Amino acid sequence: MKKIALIPARYGATRFPGKMMADLGGKTVILRTYEATVKTGVFDDVMVVTDSDIIYNEIVNNGGKAVMSKKEHECGTDRIAEAVEDMDVDIVVNVQGDEPFTQKEPLEKLLKVFEGEEGKKVQVASLMQELKDLSLVEDPNYVKVAVDKNSNALFFSRSVIPYPRNKEIKTVYYEHIGIYAFRKQTLLDFTQMSMTPLESAEKVECLRYLENGIPMKMVTTSYMGVEIDTPEDLVKAAKYL
């Protein structure tokens, strides 16, 4: 299977405008994400997909690969779907541009679910990690996911899920890490689906798959990097360098 990573990156961001170009230990967030993704060595190609000349030039001027989006898009998945339409590729991995600590092991595990007879059934997959800090569980900036016994997603929410009504049992919480892997056609099909009610309410794009009856396989990882959604996250990220 030919596997590529596409990194959607827009300059404007509601909670943290310009975050892709924010300085993180002497390099921009988007450049660190690109370099970390390339360094994993698990992809046949890695590219940043952006609507911003600033971001495009940042990657290209540092020896990387980038493509410009031709259209405005509601979400990163739509952006990479446009870019991949004419590419000869089997599996497309969407690595968020604000994930500067992207690592090899989680991506290998993510790609592995597409292999073998069971893997043929998987159309889209993503990562999750256990959240043990209750303050993060309650933080709406952290998207939580509940899964079934086969690790298929049941629901994604910015609220606390599951709700710990039964205080006598240990409740396990998982954070959704915004890295997705798609079969190419599944990615292209996504762009033909209208935004769904739950997706619109939660502002969590992967709910569009669940609301259209498409299972999403979740892969557990111990990855505990920092996804940069706010200026405070940037401060946390600096401590990981």
PyMOL commands that set and color helices and strands:
alter all, ss='L'
color gray80, all
select helices_A, chain A and resi 19-21+29-39+53-60+76-84+104-112+116-119+134-137+184-190+197-202+207-211+231-238
alter helices_A, ss='H'
color red, helices_A
select strands_A, chain A and resi 3-9+23-24+27-28+45-50+66-68+91-95+124-131+144-147+153-157+173-183+217-220
alter strands_A, ss='S'
color yellow, strands_A
deselect
rebuild
show_as cartoon
